[in-house]
Amino acid sequence: MSILREPLALPDHFKPDQNPRAVDDAVIQAGNARFTLLTDRLIRLEFHPDSCFEDRASQAFWFREQPVPAF
């Protein structure tokens, strides 16, 4: 039995479409915190001591490029 030392890469046709980066107008950064308005009822909150934020898709929200809600 062999042990895989590297993860297997999925062929492109198995990778789901996604657009994880939100529109710039929907993102507010204040110091080490970032707030993303995903919908008119859903806000994503992030905090990192070095302001290194995550832009990869999550299981809950693959398409963050949505119309910007009024705020």
PDB file of N, CA, C and O in Angstrom:
ATOM      1  N   MET A   1       0.847  -1.181   0.000  1.00  0.00           N
ATOM      2  CA  MET A   1       0.000   0.000   0.000  1.00  0.00           C
ATOM      3  C   MET A   1       0.885   1.234   0.000  1.00  0.00           C
ATOM      4  O   MET A   1       1.787   1.348   0.829  1.00  0.00           O
ATOM      5  N   SER A   2       0.640   2.150  -0.910  1.00  0.00           N
ATOM      6  CA  SER A   2       1.444   3.370  -0.969  1.00  0.00           C
ATOM      7  C   SER A   2       0.711   4.509  -0.270  1.00  0.00           C
ATOM      8  O   SER A   2      -0.517   4.529  -0.194  1.00  0.00           O
ATOM      9  N   ILE A   3       1.475   5.430   0.222  1.00  0.00           N
ATOM     10  CA  ILE A   3       0.932   6.609   0.887  1.00  0.00           C
ATOM     11  C   ILE A   3       1.120   7.794  -0.045  1.00  0.00           C
ATOM     12  O   ILE A   3       2.223   8.044  -0.529  1.00  0.00           O
ATOM     13  N   LEU A   4       0.039   8.520  -0.295  1.00  0.00           N
ATOM     14  CA  LEU A   4       0.133   9.699  -1.150  1.00  0.00           C
ATOM     15  C   LEU A   4       0.848  10.810  -0.412  1.00  0.00           C
ATOM     16  O   LEU A   4       0.479  11.160   0.709  1.00  0.00           O
ATOM     17  N   ARG A   5       1.858  11.358  -1.033  1.00  0.00           N
ATOM     18  CA  ARG A   5       2.595  12.456  -0.417  1.00  0.00           C
ATOM     19  C   ARG A   5       2.055  13.816  -0.854  1.00  0.00           C
ATOM     20  O   ARG A   5       2.301  14.826  -0.194  1.00  0.00           O
ATOM     21  N   GLU A   6       1.329  13.841  -1.951  1.00  0.00           N
ATOM     22  CA  GLU A   6       0.731  15.075  -2.451  1.00  0.00           C
ATOM     23  C   GLU A   6      -0.740  14.811  -2.734  1.00  0.00           C
ATOM     24  O   GLU A   6      -1.101  13.723  -3.183  1.00  0.00           O
ATOM     25  N   PRO A   7      -1.589  15.796  -2.475  1.00  0.00           N
ATOM     26  CA  PRO A   7      -3.011  15.589  -2.777  1.00  0.00           C
ATOM     27  C   PRO A   7      -3.229  15.465  -4.284  1.00  0.00           C
ATOM     28  O   PRO A   7      -2.505  16.062  -5.080  1.00  0.00           O
ATOM     29  N   LEU A   8      -4.221  14.694  -4.654  1.00  0.00           N
ATOM     30  CA  LEU A   8      -4.549  14.548  -6.069  1.00  0.00           C
ATOM     31  C   LEU A   8      -5.275  15.797  -6.557  1.00  0.00           C
ATOM     32  O   LEU A   8      -6.163  16.312  -5.877  1.00  0.00           O
ATOM     33  N   ALA A   9      -4.900  16.274  -7.721  1.00  0.00           N
ATOM     34  CA  ALA A   9      -5.552  17.449  -8.308  1.00  0.00           C
ATOM     35  C   ALA A   9      -6.799  16.987  -9.061  1.00  0.00           C
ATOM     36  O   ALA A   9      -6.772  15.987  -9.779  1.00  0.00           O
ATOM     37  N   LEU A  10      -7.879  17.722  -8.887  1.00  0.00           N
ATOM     38  CA  LEU A  10      -9.109  17.412  -9.610  1.00  0.00           C
ATOM     39  C   LEU A  10      -9.028  17.946 -11.032  1.00  0.00           C
ATOM     40  O   LEU A  10      -8.513  19.044 -11.246  1.00  0.00           O
ATOM     41  N   PRO A  11      -9.521  17.200 -11.999  1.00  0.00           N
ATOM     42  CA  PRO A  11      -9.622  17.747 -13.352  1.00  0.00           C
ATOM     43  C   PRO A  11     -10.575  18.938 -13.346  1.00  0.00           C
ATOM     44  O   PRO A  11     -11.487  18.999 -12.521  1.00  0.00           O
ATOM     45  N   ASP A  12     -10.371  19.872 -14.252  1.00  0.00           N
ATOM     46  CA  ASP A  12     -11.162  21.105 -14.289  1.00  0.00           C
ATOM     47  C   ASP A  12     -12.667  20.853 -14.385  1.00  0.00           C
ATOM     48  O   ASP A  12     -13.455  21.611 -13.819  1.00  0.00           O
ATOM     49  N   HIS A  13     -13.073  19.802 -15.093  1.00  0.00           N
ATOM     50  CA  HIS A  13     -14.515  19.567 -15.251  1.00  0.00           C
ATOM     51  C   HIS A  13     -15.180  19.107 -13.954  1.00  0.00           C
ATOM     52  O   HIS A  13     -16.409  19.052 -13.890  1.00  0.00           O
ATOM     53  N   PHE A  14     -14.408  18.777 -12.923  1.00  0.00           N
ATOM     54  CA  PHE A  14     -14.967  18.438 -11.612  1.00  0.00           C
ATOM     55  C   PHE A  14     -14.974  19.628 -10.652  1.00  0.00           C
ATOM     56  O   PHE A  14     -15.569  19.547  -9.577  1.00  0.00           O
ATOM     57  N   LYS A  15     -14.330  20.713 -11.020  1.00  0.00           N
ATOM     58  CA  LYS A  15     -14.254  21.883 -10.146  1.00  0.00           C
ATOM     59  C   LYS A  15     -15.488  22.759 -10.362  1.00  0.00           C
ATOM     60  O   LYS A  15     -15.801  23.120 -11.496  1.00  0.00           O
ATOM     61  N   PRO A  16     -16.188  23.102  -9.280  1.00  0.00           N
ATOM     62  CA  PRO A  16     -17.385  23.936  -9.450  1.00  0.00           C
ATOM     63  C   PRO A  16     -17.023  25.370  -9.803  1.00  0.00           C
ATOM     64  O   PRO A  16     -15.973  25.876  -9.408  1.00  0.00           O
ATOM     65  N   ASP A  17     -17.914  26.019 -10.556  1.00  0.00           N
ATOM     66  CA  ASP A  17     -17.733  27.444 -10.841  1.00  0.00           C
ATOM     67  C   ASP A  17     -17.879  28.219  -9.539  1.00  0.00           C
ATOM     68  O   ASP A  17     -18.694  27.874  -8.683  1.00  0.00           O
ATOM     69  N   GLN A  18     -17.084  29.263  -9.404  1.00  0.00           N
ATOM     70  CA  GLN A  18     -17.165  30.106  -8.215  1.00  0.00           C
ATOM     71  C   GLN A  18     -16.616  31.482  -8.533  1.00  0.00           C
ATOM     72  O   GLN A  18     -15.810  31.644  -9.449  1.00  0.00           O
ATOM     73  N   ASN A  19     -17.049  32.455  -7.786  1.00  0.00           N
ATOM     74  CA  ASN A  19     -16.541  33.817  -7.891  1.00  0.00           C
ATOM     75  C   ASN A  19     -16.489  34.356  -6.468  1.00  0.00           C
ATOM     76  O   ASN A  19     -17.397  35.072  -6.044  1.00  0.00           O
ATOM     77  N   PRO A  20     -15.431  34.020  -5.721  1.00  0.00           N
ATOM     78  CA  PRO A  20     -15.422  34.281  -4.290  1.00  0.00           C
ATOM     79  C   PRO A  20     -15.118  35.715  -3.880  1.00  0.00           C
ATOM     80  O   PRO A  20     -15.318  36.070  -2.718  1.00  0.00           O
ATOM     81  N   ARG A  21     -14.646  36.540  -4.787  1.00  0.00           N
ATOM     82  CA  ARG A  21     -14.275  37.907  -4.408  1.00  0.00           C
ATOM     83  C   ARG A  21     -15.486  38.825  -4.538  1.00  0.00           C
ATOM     84  O   ARG A  21     -16.152  38.853  -5.572  1.00  0.00           O
ATOM     85  N   ALA A  22     -15.757  39.565  -3.484  1.00  0.00           N
ATOM     86  CA  ALA A  22     -16.899  40.486  -3.470  1.00  0.00           C
ATOM     87  C   ALA A  22     -16.561  41.762  -4.235  1.00  0.00           C
ATOM     88  O   ALA A  22     -15.391  42.090  -4.434  1.00  0.00           O
ATOM     89  N   VAL A  23     -17.591  42.468  -4.656  1.00  0.00           N
ATOM     90  CA  VAL A  23     -17.435  43.776  -5.292  1.00  0.00           C
ATOM     91  C   VAL A  23     -16.792  44.719  -4.276  1.00  0.00           C
ATOM     92  O   VAL A  23     -17.154  44.704  -3.099  1.00  0.00           O
ATOM     93  N   ASP A  24     -15.843  45.535  -4.723  1.00  0.00           N
ATOM     94  CA  ASP A  24     -15.127  46.434  -3.805  1.00  0.00           C
ATOM     95  C   ASP A  24     -16.059  47.344  -3.009  1.00  0.00           C
ATOM     96  O   ASP A  24     -15.784  47.637  -1.846  1.00  0.00           O
ATOM     97  N   ASP A  25     -17.155  47.795  -3.617  1.00  0.00           N
ATOM     98  CA  ASP A  25     -18.092  48.681  -2.918  1.00  0.00           C
ATOM     99  C   ASP A  25     -18.832  47.980  -1.777  1.00  0.00           C
ATOM    100  O   ASP A  25     -19.435  48.646  -0.936  1.00  0.00           O
ATOM    101  N   ALA A  26     -18.794  46.648  -1.735  1.00  0.00           N
ATOM    102  CA  ALA A  26     -19.472  45.892  -0.678  1.00  0.00           C
ATOM    103  C   ALA A  26     -18.530  45.540   0.469  1.00  0.00           C
ATOM    104  O   ALA A  26     -18.934  44.865   1.416  1.00  0.00           O
ATOM    105  N   VAL A  27     -17.273  45.994   0.391  1.00  0.00           N
ATOM    106  CA  VAL A  27     -16.267  45.650   1.401  1.00  0.00           C
ATOM    107  C   VAL A  27     -15.858  46.900   2.166  1.00  0.00           C
ATOM    108  O   VAL A  27     -15.545  47.934   1.577  1.00  0.00           O
ATOM    109  N   ILE A  28     -15.868  46.784   3.484  1.00  0.00           N
ATOM    110  CA  ILE A  28     -15.418  47.871   4.360  1.00  0.00           C
ATOM    111  C   ILE A  28     -14.306  47.315   5.235  1.00  0.00           C
ATOM    112  O   ILE A  28     -14.497  46.323   5.939  1.00  0.00           O
ATOM    113  N   GLN A  29     -13.137  47.960   5.186  1.00  0.00           N
ATOM    114  CA  GLN A  29     -12.028  47.533   6.037  1.00  0.00           C
ATOM    115  C   GLN A  29     -11.740  48.631   7.044  1.00  0.00           C
ATOM    116  O   GLN A  29     -11.597  49.799   6.684  1.00  0.00           O
ATOM    117  N   ALA A  30     -11.657  48.245   8.308  1.00  0.00           N
ATOM    118  CA  ALA A  30     -11.374  49.174   9.398  1.00  0.00           C
ATOM    119  C   ALA A  30     -10.297  48.545  10.271  1.00  0.00           C
ATOM    120  O   ALA A  30     -10.575  47.671  11.092  1.00  0.00           O
ATOM    121  N   GLY A  31      -9.067  49.002  10.082  1.00  0.00           N
ATOM    122  CA  GLY A  31      -7.961  48.423  10.852  1.00  0.00           C
ATOM    123  C   GLY A  31      -7.765  46.958  10.513  1.00  0.00           C
ATOM    124  O   GLY A  31      -7.571  46.606   9.349  1.00  0.00           O
ATOM    125  N   ASN A  32      -7.816  46.104  11.521  1.00  0.00           N
ATOM    126  CA  ASN A  32      -7.605  44.669  11.330  1.00  0.00           C
ATOM    127  C   ASN A  32      -8.906  43.907  11.106  1.00  0.00           C
ATOM    128  O   ASN A  32      -8.924  42.677  11.166  1.00  0.00           O
ATOM    129  N   ALA A  33      -9.980  44.623  10.853  1.00  0.00           N
ATOM    130  CA  ALA A  33     -11.284  43.997  10.619  1.00  0.00           C
ATOM    131  C   ALA A  33     -11.753  44.298   9.200  1.00  0.00           C
ATOM    132  O   ALA A  33     -11.490  45.371   8.657  1.00  0.00           O
ATOM    133  N   ARG A  34     -12.450  43.335   8.615  1.00  0.00           N
ATOM    134  CA  ARG A  34     -13.041  43.530   7.293  1.00  0.00           C
ATOM    135  C   ARG A  34     -14.483  43.043   7.341  1.00  0.00           C
ATOM    136  O   ARG A  34     -14.772  41.971   7.872  1.00  0.00           O
ATOM    137  N   PHE A  35     -15.376  43.836   6.785  1.00  0.00           N
ATOM    138  CA  PHE A  35     -16.801  43.535   6.732  1.00  0.00           C
ATOM    139  C   PHE A  35     -17.205  43.469   5.264  1.00  0.00           C
ATOM    140  O   PHE A  35     -16.900  44.381   4.495  1.00  0.00           O
ATOM    141  N   THR A  36     -17.883  42.407   4.876  1.00  0.00           N
ATOM    142  CA  THR A  36     -18.355  42.254   3.504  1.00  0.00           C
ATOM    143  C   THR A  36     -19.868  42.117   3.528  1.00  0.00           C
ATOM    144  O   THR A  36     -20.406  41.214   4.168  1.00  0.00           O
ATOM    145  N   LEU A  37     -20.554  43.017   2.826  1.00  0.00           N
ATOM    146  CA  LEU A  37     -22.012  42.948   2.716  1.00  0.00           C
ATOM    147  C   LEU A  37     -22.341  41.962   1.600  1.00  0.00           C
ATOM    148  O   LEU A  37     -22.222  42.292   0.420  1.00  0.00           O
ATOM    149  N   LEU A  38     -22.749  40.762   1.970  1.00  0.00           N
ATOM    150  CA  LEU A  38     -23.026  39.727   0.983  1.00  0.00           C
ATOM    151  C   LEU A  38     -24.431  39.858   0.409  1.00  0.00           C
ATOM    152  O   LEU A  38     -24.634  39.701  -0.795  1.00  0.00           O
ATOM    153  N   THR A  39     -25.383  40.143   1.262  1.00  0.00           N
ATOM    154  CA  THR A  39     -26.761  40.410   0.841  1.00  0.00           C
ATOM    155  C   THR A  39     -27.307  41.494   1.766  1.00  0.00           C
ATOM    156  O   THR A  39     -26.591  41.986   2.638  1.00  0.00           O
ATOM    157  N   ASP A  40     -28.568  41.865   1.576  1.00  0.00           N
ATOM    158  CA  ASP A  40     -29.149  42.878   2.462  1.00  0.00           C
ATOM    159  C   ASP A  40     -29.407  42.337   3.869  1.00  0.00           C
ATOM    160  O   ASP A  40     -29.804  43.094   4.755  1.00  0.00           O
ATOM    161  N   ARG A  41     -29.187  41.032   4.087  1.00  0.00           N
ATOM    162  CA  ARG A  41     -29.385  40.426   5.408  1.00  0.00           C
ATOM    163  C   ARG A  41     -28.177  39.647   5.910  1.00  0.00           C
ATOM    164  O   ARG A  41     -28.229  39.069   6.996  1.00  0.00           O
ATOM    165  N   LEU A  42     -27.105  39.618   5.152  1.00  0.00           N
ATOM    166  CA  LEU A  42     -25.954  38.793   5.524  1.00  0.00           C
ATOM    167  C   LEU A  42     -24.658  39.592   5.413  1.00  0.00           C
ATOM    168  O   LEU A  42     -24.314  40.095   4.344  1.00  0.00           O
ATOM    169  N   ILE A  43     -23.945  39.700   6.536  1.00  0.00           N
ATOM    170  CA  ILE A  43     -22.662  40.408   6.591  1.00  0.00           C
ATOM    171  C   ILE A  43     -21.589  39.413   7.008  1.00  0.00           C
ATOM    172  O   ILE A  43     -21.767  38.661   7.966  1.00  0.00           O
ATOM    173  N   ARG A  44     -20.492  39.414   6.295  1.00  0.00           N
ATOM    174  CA  ARG A  44     -19.356  38.557   6.635  1.00  0.00           C
ATOM    175  C   ARG A  44     -18.365  39.395   7.431  1.00  0.00           C
ATOM    176  O   ARG A  44     -17.961  40.471   6.990  1.00  0.00           O
ATOM    177  N   LEU A  45     -17.973  38.902   8.605  1.00  0.00           N
ATOM    178  CA  LEU A  45     -17.044  39.609   9.481  1.00  0.00           C
ATOM    179  C   LEU A  45     -15.745  38.825   9.557  1.00  0.00           C
ATOM    180  O   LEU A  45     -15.755  37.610   9.753  1.00  0.00           O
ATOM    181  N   GLU A  46     -14.623  39.526   9.400  1.00  0.00           N
ATOM    182  CA  GLU A  46     -13.313  38.880   9.510  1.00  0.00           C
ATOM    183  C   GLU A  46     -12.403  39.740  10.373  1.00  0.00           C
ATOM    184  O   GLU A  46     -12.513  40.966  10.378  1.00  0.00           O
ATOM    185  N   PHE A  47     -11.514  39.097  11.092  1.00  0.00           N
ATOM    186  CA  PHE A  47     -10.495  39.800  11.864  1.00  0.00           C
ATOM    187  C   PHE A  47      -9.193  39.032  11.737  1.00  0.00           C
ATOM    188  O   PHE A  47      -9.177  37.804  11.820  1.00  0.00           O
ATOM    189  N   HIS A  48      -8.099  39.759  11.535  1.00  0.00           N
ATOM    190  CA  HIS A  48      -6.766  39.154  11.508  1.00  0.00           C
ATOM    191  C   HIS A  48      -5.781  40.192  12.025  1.00  0.00           C
ATOM    192  O   HIS A  48      -5.815  41.340  11.582  1.00  0.00           O
ATOM    193  N   PRO A  49      -4.895  39.812  12.961  1.00  0.00           N
ATOM    194  CA  PRO A  49      -3.949  40.777  13.532  1.00  0.00           C
ATOM    195  C   PRO A  49      -3.077  41.473  12.489  1.00  0.00           C
ATOM    196  O   PRO A  49      -2.651  42.609  12.698  1.00  0.00           O
ATOM    197  N   ASP A  50      -2.809  40.799  11.362  1.00  0.00           N
ATOM    198  CA  ASP A  50      -1.967  41.377  10.309  1.00  0.00           C
ATOM    199  C   ASP A  50      -2.782  41.825   9.095  1.00  0.00           C
ATOM    200  O   ASP A  50      -2.210  42.113   8.044  1.00  0.00           O
ATOM    201  N   SER A  51      -4.083  41.886   9.224  1.00  0.00           N
ATOM    202  CA  SER A  51      -4.985  42.268   8.127  1.00  0.00           C
ATOM    203  C   SER A  51      -4.827  41.374   6.901  1.00  0.00           C
ATOM    204  O   SER A  51      -4.925  41.851   5.771  1.00  0.00           O
ATOM    205  N   CYS A  52      -4.585  40.083   7.114  1.00  0.00           N
ATOM    206  CA  CYS A  52      -4.519  39.092   6.030  1.00  0.00           C
ATOM    207  C   CYS A  52      -5.877  38.401   5.974  1.00  0.00           C
ATOM    208  O   CYS A  52      -6.188  37.574   6.832  1.00  0.00           O
ATOM    209  N   PHE A  53      -6.679  38.730   4.981  1.00  0.00           N
ATOM    210  CA  PHE A  53      -8.041  38.233   4.929  1.00  0.00           C
ATOM    211  C   PHE A  53      -8.189  37.144   3.875  1.00  0.00           C
ATOM    212  O   PHE A  53      -7.380  37.039   2.953  1.00  0.00           O
ATOM    213  N   GLU A  54      -9.219  36.349   4.025  1.00  0.00           N
ATOM    214  CA  GLU A  54      -9.463  35.179   3.189  1.00  0.00           C
ATOM    215  C   GLU A  54     -10.430  35.524   2.066  1.00  0.00           C
ATOM    216  O   GLU A  54     -11.527  36.021   2.320  1.00  0.00           O
ATOM    217  N   ASP A  55     -10.027  35.262   0.819  1.00  0.00           N
ATOM    218  CA  ASP A  55     -10.893  35.525  -0.333  1.00  0.00           C
ATOM    219  C   ASP A  55     -11.322  34.255  -1.056  1.00  0.00           C
ATOM    220  O   ASP A  55     -12.023  34.328  -2.065  1.00  0.00           O
ATOM    221  N   ARG A  56     -10.913  33.096  -0.558  1.00  0.00           N
ATOM    222  CA  ARG A  56     -11.344  31.854  -1.201  1.00  0.00           C
ATOM    223  C   ARG A  56     -12.813  31.595  -0.894  1.00  0.00           C
ATOM    224  O   ARG A  56     -13.341  32.066   0.113  1.00  0.00           O
ATOM    225  N   ALA A  57     -13.456  30.850  -1.761  1.00  0.00           N
ATOM    226  CA  ALA A  57     -14.871  30.532  -1.565  1.00  0.00           C
ATOM    227  C   ALA A  57     -15.053  29.639  -0.344  1.00  0.00           C
ATOM    228  O   ALA A  57     -14.194  28.819  -0.019  1.00  0.00           O
ATOM    229  N   SER A  58     -16.171  29.812   0.313  1.00  0.00           N
ATOM    230  CA  SER A  58     -16.544  28.931   1.417  1.00  0.00           C
ATOM    231  C   SER A  58     -17.670  28.023   0.932  1.00  0.00           C
ATOM    232  O   SER A  58     -18.245  28.259  -0.130  1.00  0.00           O
ATOM    233  N   GLN A  59     -17.982  27.001   1.695  1.00  0.00           N
ATOM    234  CA  GLN A  59     -19.081  26.116   1.302  1.00  0.00           C
ATOM    235  C   GLN A  59     -20.414  26.856   1.310  1.00  0.00           C
ATOM    236  O   GLN A  59     -21.331  26.491   0.575  1.00  0.00           O
ATOM    237  N   ALA A  60     -20.525  27.881   2.128  1.00  0.00           N
ATOM    238  CA  ALA A  60     -21.798  28.587   2.256  1.00  0.00           C
ATOM    239  C   ALA A  60     -22.023  29.635   1.170  1.00  0.00           C
ATOM    240  O   ALA A  60     -23.168  29.911   0.813  1.00  0.00           O
ATOM    241  N   PHE A  61     -20.960  30.218   0.643  1.00  0.00           N
ATOM    242  CA  PHE A  61     -21.134  31.357  -0.270  1.00  0.00           C
ATOM    243  C   PHE A  61     -20.044  31.329  -1.337  1.00  0.00           C
ATOM    244  O   PHE A  61     -18.952  31.853  -1.117  1.00  0.00           O
ATOM    245  N   TRP A  62     -20.329  30.722  -2.496  1.00  0.00           N
ATOM    246  CA  TRP A  62     -19.338  30.608  -3.563  1.00  0.00           C
ATOM    247  C   TRP A  62     -19.288  31.842  -4.443  1.00  0.00           C
ATOM    248  O   TRP A  62     -18.244  32.144  -5.021  1.00  0.00           O
ATOM    249  N   PHE A  63     -20.391  32.556  -4.555  1.00  0.00           N
ATOM    250  CA  PHE A  63     -20.476  33.700  -5.459  1.00  0.00           C
ATOM    251  C   PHE A  63     -20.691  34.966  -4.643  1.00  0.00           C
ATOM    252  O   PHE A  63     -21.827  35.312  -4.320  1.00  0.00           O
ATOM    253  N   ARG A  64     -19.619  35.651  -4.311  1.00  0.00           N
ATOM    254  CA  ARG A  64     -19.720  36.859  -3.491  1.00  0.00           C
ATOM    255  C   ARG A  64     -19.881  38.120  -4.330  1.00  0.00           C
ATOM    256  O   ARG A  64     -20.159  39.191  -3.790  1.00  0.00           O
ATOM    257  N   GLU A  65     -19.710  38.007  -5.630  1.00  0.00           N
ATOM    258  CA  GLU A  65     -19.894  39.184  -6.486  1.00  0.00           C
ATOM    259  C   GLU A  65     -21.386  39.350  -6.751  1.00  0.00           C
ATOM    260  O   GLU A  65     -21.914  38.876  -7.757  1.00  0.00           O
ATOM    261  N   GLN A  66     -22.042  40.027  -5.832  1.00  0.00           N
ATOM    262  CA  GLN A  66     -23.480  40.246  -5.858  1.00  0.00           C
ATOM    263  C   GLN A  66     -23.750  41.741  -5.976  1.00  0.00           C
ATOM    264  O   GLN A  66     -22.847  42.548  -5.756  1.00  0.00           O
ATOM    265  N   PRO A  67     -24.974  42.122  -6.320  1.00  0.00           N
ATOM    266  CA  PRO A  67     -25.314  43.547  -6.283  1.00  0.00           C
ATOM    267  C   PRO A  67     -25.094  44.087  -4.866  1.00  0.00           C
ATOM    268  O   PRO A  67     -25.419  43.417  -3.886  1.00  0.00           O
ATOM    269  N   VAL A  68     -24.549  45.280  -4.766  1.00  0.00           N
ATOM    270  CA  VAL A  68     -24.240  45.866  -3.460  1.00  0.00           C
ATOM    271  C   VAL A  68     -25.531  46.365  -2.819  1.00  0.00           C
ATOM    272  O   VAL A  68     -26.235  47.185  -3.408  1.00  0.00           O
ATOM    273  N   PRO A  69     -25.856  45.873  -1.605  1.00  0.00           N
ATOM    274  CA  PRO A  69     -27.057  46.369  -0.933  1.00  0.00           C
ATOM    275  C   PRO A  69     -26.883  47.807  -0.465  1.00  0.00           C
ATOM    276  O   PRO A  69     -25.763  48.254  -0.218  1.00  0.00           O
ATOM    277  N   ALA A  70     -27.975  48.516  -0.346  1.00  0.00           N
ATOM    278  CA  ALA A  70     -27.922  49.894   0.159  1.00  0.00           C
ATOM    279  C   ALA A  70     -27.529  49.873   1.630  1.00  0.00           C
ATOM    280  O   ALA A  70     -28.054  49.087   2.419  1.00  0.00           O
ATOM    281  N   PHE A  71     -26.594  50.756   1.985  1.00  0.00           N
ATOM    282  CA  PHE A  71     -26.199  50.890   3.396  1.00  0.00           C
ATOM    283  C   PHE A  71     -25.770  52.299   3.668  1.00  0.00           C
ATOM    284  O   PHE A  71     -25.399  52.625   4.796  1.00  0.00           O
TER     285      PHE A  71
END
